[in-house]
Amino acid sequence: MKKTLLIFYILFIFNFQFSIFNCVAQIDTTATKSVQTKKHSPKTASWLAVIPGAGQIYNKKYWKLPIVYAGLGTTGFLIYYYGDKTSMYKKEYVARVNGNEKDLNPELANIISEVNILEMRDSYRRNMEICVAACAIIYALSILDACVDAHLFYYDVSDNLSMGVKPKIDYNPINRTATPSLGLIVKF
């Protein structure tokens, strides 16, 4: 009788320890699963995209950063350049119209007439406005790119996806004629 109780006691202790081990193992696996299944949020990517390039970083598309910053940097520089030229020609035109000799630019004083200075100012101003629009478009496209990439983050691009063209014969029962054609086969 004592041997039977001892065996049951050992089995009970072994079973209890084994069940505690299973509970700890299940807690560890659920913790790792919750870390692994972290949801990629398109809403977060959209909010981060307000900062140029942050949406691309969130989507782990680091190769797009130089494109975004090169576009914004180039248009920013051109906005500054054309704005500076517009201001220079505007000051020259105002100085000539008012007859203010001390504000005249010595580079433009003897070469260009007042009409040409006004045309140059308008030309640089138009170019500056085009660059502002281009900068806004590049910024909007970077936001759009981050949002679309976030929505397609879990899109399946495995080898099971395929598309092919297969010859096919279409039968028209009204005319009782067969027409050869091409069929598009999509597998996913």
PEGI-V67015 format. One record per run of one state. SS is the DSSP state (2 for helix, 1 for strand, 0 for the rest). FROM is the first residue (numbers start at 1). TO is the last residue. If there is no record, write none. Layout:
{{SS | FROM | TO} {SS | FROM | TO}}
This chain:
{{0 | 1 | 1} {2 | 2 | 36} {0 | 37 | 41} {2 | 42 | 48} {0 | 49 | 53} {2 | 54 | 58} {0 | 59 | 61} {2 | 62 | 98} {0 | 99 | 113} {2 | 114 | 151} {0 | 152 | 161} {1 | 162 | 172} {0 | 173 | 176} {1 | 177 | 187} {0 | 188 | 188}}
